[in-house]
Amino acid sequence: MKNKISIGIMLTLLLVSIATLAFNIQPAKAFETIYIQADGSVFPSTAPIQQDGDVYTFTDNIYDSIWVMRDNIVIDGAGYMLQGTTSIIQGIRLYGRTNVTVQNMQIKDFQNGIVLDGYSNNTSISKNSITNTNNGIWLKYSSSSNISGNNIANNSYNIRLEYSSRNNISGNTITNYRGIYLYNSSNNSIGGNAIATIYYGIWLYYYASFNSISGNNITANNDAGIVLSDSSNNNRINGNNIANNGQGISLISSSNNKIYHNNFMGNPQQVYSLSSINTWDDGYPSGGNYWSDYTGIDSNCDGIGDSLYEIASGNIDHYPLIGMFAEFKVASEYHVQTICNSTISDFQFDGTAIRFNVSGENGTSGFCRICIPTALMNGTYRVFVNGTEVSCNFLSCSNSTYSYLYFNYVHSTQEVIIIPEFPSFLILSLFIMTALLVAILCRRKQKPFQKIL
């Protein structure tokens, strides 16, 4: 009898549990594409997108795909999420669109995050977070777009361009798995990005030519920092920090590229070159690249090594830099360049003087060669380190366009100030004061004459 009661209780509990689970099961969400239609309306109207003229703003997270069918609009995620599943092909698709901005949203878990194709152009993709897709941002047959300020991570291809030209990719942070990939895409600009991936940082493949790669931090990529392959010719690669990658740069059957003013640091293989002949410097006194394994010296103190740096057969840096290269924009049209064995920070131009900090291991010798546009500052220069004037060599390679200065100091953290011996603001002030004095004297002479009259 007791056994029957126990079995009955167990069956009752089992049935209650099954019923509870059945009532708690939620129906699967049905994904539906949202359309921003050609007439400006949003379909379906229940989508959490608020329209204000040509601006479409998220009011909640969205778990659907968005197709854009209208030009000249802004889609603002307002920090909300656009999330899909790996079965949904794209998060946002623009086909044949012009002048569309996509900004301020978190995009994740689609096959492709943002897709531009069908000759879309003049699109801006900025300040988005794009993760866990096959292609984070994918441009096909699209041009003249700006991809900037995005955080793009853990996508098979973070940024991918195919048959696309005149696009600007700048100021993005890119991590895992592949960085920026260009296939048969030319005249694009890649600048100011921070790239650290499992595979490569930037890969130009199959006639990806006449592109500019400058001012990027390309570090800790397990394969190569930059790859140029299969007739990717006539590209310009300059001003990048290429550090601690498996290879610094790999060139395979790609020639006539100009590679200079880069800092190659700590790459087990700085350059791999196969069937490629390229130019590795910008002549003298501009110089070539900084190589952390260069063993030459600089006996004449011009910031350029006395001996060449041989890279591979037919590839030579004739003017290797003896210190790291850096470039600073100080006005809309002017840049100041340095070759220095110190870490430079807080660089600024206040209209009269150039100021920056240098730091290094305490007690070691520091040097800096600085190139100043003469249109920015001209004259005889004076250099102060922590308020004390130091000897400054005005290099003979200076000309009417650029002034080259070289000076030394002892490392700690030091403030450097460079001023012309007669700053233009002093000359202007003296002129104004002189003019005022002349005017006052003239008035004094006229007053007695006026009284007689």
Secondary structure, DSSP 8 states (H G I E B T S, - for coil): -HHHHHHHHHHHHHHHHHHHHHHH---------EEE-TTS-EESTTSSEEEETTEEEESS-B-S-EEE--SSEEEE-TT-EEE--TTS-EEEEEES-BSEEEES-EEESSSEEEEEESS-BS-EEES-EEESSSEEEEEES-BS-EEES-EEEEESEEEEEES-BS-EEES-EEEEE--EEEES--S-EEES-EEE-SS-SEEEESS--S-EEES-EEE--SSEEEEEESS--S-EEES-EEES-SEEEEEES--S-EEES-EEES-SEEEEEES---B----TTT---EETT-----TT-SSB-SS-EEEETTEEESS-BSSEEEEEE-SSS-EEEEEESSEEEEEEE-SS-EEEEEE-STTSEEEEEEEEETTTS-SSEEEEETTEEE-EEE-TT--SSEEEEEEEEESSEEEEEEEESS-HHHHHHHHHHHHHHHHHHHHHHHHHHHHH-
